[in-house]
Amino acid sequence: MDFSSKEDIDAPIAEVFRSISDFENMERMALRRGVDVQRMGDVHHPENGLAWEIEFQFRGKKRNLHLSLSTYEPVTQIVLTGTGSGLDGAMDIELLALSPRRTRLSVTLSLTPKTLSGRLMVQSLKLARSKLNRGFKKRVSEFAKQTEDRVGRSA
């Protein structure tokens, strides 16, 4: 099951990459949503390997996720891969400079079931696909807006 979204951001590509690679801020955002996050690795040198053990509630059950930074190409791409609760997933975040002050953010999330319970979960997600897709696009859009605002304040 795949979700994807594209947003254009009025900010230079380097600033947008700095924002999406601010892993400490991402951890704080997750903690505010009630997600337990434990980081492994040096956030100041993510190219050396960075991973997280994540625990959260989804559909009334406690879920565990091991998330790792599998690709880190400064200014262009970050790929996060995860395993847990019968699912494997990958989030591909790509940046494209449209102009010196405008950047396109493309985010793709892929979920693949690995167990019977994972298949059942993906099947239930497919039933709510349009609602989940709207929510995914909304979150990416909110992140793009926050990035624009943050860059605008620092300029």
C-alpha positions in Angstrom: 0.0 0.0 0.0 1.5 3.3 -1.1 0.8 7.0 -0.2 2.4 9.9 -1.9 2.3 13.7 -1.8 4.1 16.6 -3.5 4.3 20.1 -2.2 6.1 23.2 -3.5 7.9 25.2 -0.8 9.0 28.8 -1.1 12.4 28.2 0.3 15.9 27.3 -1.0 16.6 23.5 -1.3 19.4 23.7 1.3 17.0 25.2 3.9 14.3 22.6 3.2 16.8 19.8 3.5 18.1 21.3 6.8 14.5 21.2 8.0 13.7 17.6 7.0 17.0 16.4 8.4 16.4 18.0 11.8 15.9 14.7 13.5 15.8 16.1 17.0 12.8 18.3 16.0 11.1 15.3 14.4 11.6 13.3 17.7 10.1 16.2 19.7 7.1 16.3 17.3 6.5 12.5 17.8 6.8 12.8 21.6 4.1 15.6 21.6 1.8 13.1 19.9 2.4 10.5 22.6 4.9 8.4 20.7 7.9 6.9 22.7 11.1 7.4 20.7 14.6 6.0 21.6 17.4 7.1 19.2 20.5 5.0 18.4 23.3 6.8 16.6 24.7 10.3 16.4 22.2 12.9 15.1 25.1 15.2 14.1 26.5 12.5 11.7 23.4 10.8 10.3 25.4 9.4 7.3 27.1 7.1 9.8 23.8 5.4 10.5 20.9 6.5 12.6 18.0 4.4 14.0 15.1 4.7 16.3 13.0 2.3 18.4 9.5 3.6 18.4 6.5 2.6 20.5 3.0 4.0 19.8 -0.7 3.2 20.0 -2.6 2.4 16.8 -6.2 1.1 16.7 -6.1 0.4 20.4 -3.0 -1.7 20.4 0.6 -0.9 21.4 2.8 -1.1 18.3 6.6 -1.3 18.1 8.6 -0.1 15.1 12.3 -0.2 14.4 13.1 2.8 12.0 16.5 3.3 10.3 18.0 5.9 8.1 18.9 3.9 5.0 19.7 6.7 2.5 21.1 10.1 3.4 22.1 12.2 0.4 22.5 15.8 1.5 20.3 18.3 -0.2 18.4 15.7 -2.3 17.1 12.6 -0.5 16.4 10.8 2.7 15.0 7.3 2.9 13.8 5.8 6.2 13.0 2.1 6.4 11.0 0.4 9.2 9.9 -3.0 10.4 7.5 -3.9 13.1 4.0 -5.2 13.9 3.9 -7.5 10.8 4.7 -4.7 8.4 7.7 -3.4 6.6 7.7 0.2 5.3 9.8 2.8 3.6 9.5 6.5 3.4 11.3 8.2 0.6 11.7 12.0 0.9 13.1 13.7 -2.2 13.8 17.4 -2.9 14.0 19.1 -6.3 15.1 22.7 -6.8 12.6 24.4 -9.0 14.4 27.7 -8.7 16.9 29.2 -6.3 14.0 30.1 -3.9 11.5 27.3 -4.6 11.8 23.6 -3.8 9.5 20.6 -4.5 9.1 18.1 -1.7 8.0 14.6 -2.7 7.1 12.1 0.0 6.3 8.5 -0.7 5.3 6.0 2.0 5.1 2.3 1.1 3.8 -0.4 3.5 4.2 -4.1 2.9 2.6 -6.8 5.0 4.9 -9.6 6.3 2.5 -11.7 8.4 -1.1 -12.6 8.4 -1.9 -9.9 11.0 0.0 -7.4 8.8 -2.1 -8.4 5.8 -5.2 -7.9 7.9 -4.0 -4.5 9.0 -3.2 -3.4 5.4 -6.6 -4.7 4.2 -8.3 -2.6 6.9 -6.2 0.4 5.9 -7.2 -0.1 2.2 -10.9 0.2 3.3 -10.1 3.7 4.6 -7.6 4.5 1.9 -9.1 7.8 0.7 -9.4 9.2 4.3 -5.8 8.1 5.1 -4.5 9.5 1.8 -6.2 12.9 2.7 -4.6 12.8 6.1 -1.2 12.0 4.7 -1.4 14.8 2.2 -2.6 17.2 4.9 0.4 16.3 7.1 2.9 16.8 4.3 1.2 20.1 3.4 1.4 21.3 7.1 5.0 20.3 7.2 5.7 22.3 4.0 3.9 25.3 5.5 5.8 25.1 8.8 9.1 24.9 6.8 8.2 28.0 4.8 7.3 29.9 8.0 10.5 28.8 9.7 12.7 29.8 6.8 10.8 33.1 6.4 11.4 33.9 10.1 15.2 33.2 9.9 15.7 35.2 6.7 
